[in-house]
Amino acid sequence: MTTANFTAARALYRDEPLGTRLFVRARRLLAPMPLIAARVPRAGPLLDVGCGHGLFSLAMAAADPLRRSVGIDPSPGKIEVARRVGVPFGNVQFREGIVESIEGDTFTAITVLDVLYLLPDAQKKSLLAACRRLLAPHGTLVVKTNDTHPAWRFQAARLQEKLMTGAGLTLGTGELHFRSCAENAALLREAGFAVEIHHLAHWSPYPHTLFVARAT
């Protein structure tokens, strides 16, 4: 069984406005999505925190239509798109809001992809604490972010994110809050996780870093 089907997921956006299609395509091309998906447990309910237009959630659902998935994002516009294009998949639900608002659910897998550096440290800690609360026993938290080293790769990633947030394409607080690999690992450990760190090889010039975390 394939882990994720990004071809099928991208096809769902074919009738969306050009700007949305370009954004989703760029998201797929600039991030090592298949490498991330390969680290996500293949069974059990999935929560995608900061799901945006829903690309990752829908790619996972396309690979396994029996798996229950929830995507949550604070952007009403992006959630509207995700709900619209996700209609063919009855096993995916998209919610507008933040992960701290979820009650009464547990998930075998939680993904947080390119979200942490949009948040100040206090909000990072709040998000990770909520993930710890919602994660089922023996579940897995998968966090993708960018390292601050090497410097030239970090500056490329930072420039891209400044352009995205400046154009209003990504929600943030007006500043970017990148942390080093070691600092992010420390935040995860503080939140109650044991952490594996993976530096992802990808054609894009960004220092993609993946944390695979399990509750201690």
Summary of the structure (lengths in Angstrom):
residues: 216
radius of gyration: 15.9
end to end distance: 29.5
largest distance: 44.6
contacts: 709
relative contact order: 0.15
helix: 41%
strand: 22%
